[in-house]
Amino acid sequence: MPQGSSQSSSRPHRVAVIVDEGTNPFEVGVATELFGLPRPELGPAGPLYEVTLCTPTPGVRMNHGFFTLSGVPGLNAVDDADTLVVPGRPDNVVPRGRAVREAIRRTHARGARVISLCTGSFALAEAGLLDGRRATTHWMWADAFRELHPRVRLEPDVLFVDEGDVLTAAGSAAALDLGLYVVRRDHGAEVANAVSRRLVFAAHRDGGQRQFVERPVPDVRDESLGPLLAWAQERLGEPLTVAGLAARAAISPATLHRRFQAQLGTTPLAWLTGERVALACRLIERGEERLDVVAARSGLGTAANLRARVRRETGLSPSAYRRRFGTEAGEAVTA
């Protein structure tokens, strides 16, 4: 069952998306793509979510007037939602209307999960949901956000922030990162990976939006890491090392580090560990109960290291992770 709601298991998790005057179409598209469309790649699992777009007025013009959204419910639709999504818009220094702010407040007050995409964090801050909490927004608007909302603990360098019942994404593409993270949190790594493959988008991007802040482009050749990453992903259970990866790519370890930082925003070791943890989670979901086997097949070495890494990544022990996301819910993992 998706976290952050008290929904009945007999129906999909309900998601409401507030589309306000000037809303960016991209973030609305991300929300409908991730949460609203059928997922044939999941087979008979059925829809993961049920999405409703809602507007404060009968007709809402999108950013730059590209089109007008009409024929959708009003803001009372948020009252049935388990999750509320608030996309961004360009005129962030102009507060949202009172009806929108009240809809956000009452949705959060009754215990639903609230998510902002890009500069939708301004609306959450205006509604008072972010005071004293960590949050992020698009890096171009970080200074304006700090000035308008000084009580929020802004983290401008990350792709998204999870505060439990309130989650905020950074720039527009980070909406995909957060959306896939939510799918993974709600339904497990196997489902999130299937959705990401359908989207042709990485299920998890290391690094933060600091790598996208404007700066001079270095005059160097772009050497794709794609072939090396694919090679390593097929051998995660083997004793891979940074030196070994560098040798495979026929470059020095220092050059490998630079390429990882430039292309992925992380280090080779951090990437390798993340891939091994993701594989371990998939093995647990598929029913492997023996932690020593999971640790060996994923390259994490020992059951103790596996427990520590899985808890650090997911916030759950391996046994709790399997109870929540495993194919045979309720069975315990052998400790």
ABEGO torsion letter per residue (X at the ends): XBBGBABBAABBBBBBBBBBBGBBAAAAAAAAAAAABBBAAAEAAEBABBBBBBBABABBBBBGGABBBBGBBBAAAAAABABBBBBBBABAABBBBAAAAAAAAAAAAAGBBBBBBEAAAAAAAAAGAABGBBBBBBAAAAAAAAAABAABBBBAABABBBAGABBBBBBAAAAAAAAAAAAAAAAEAAAAAAAAAAAGBBABBBEBAAAABBBBBBBBBBBBAAAAAAAAAAAAABBBBAAAAAAAAGBBAAAAAAAAAAAAGBBAAAAAAAAAAAAAAAAAAAGBABAAAAAAAAGAGBAAAAAAAAAAAAGBBAAAAAAAABABBGBBBBX
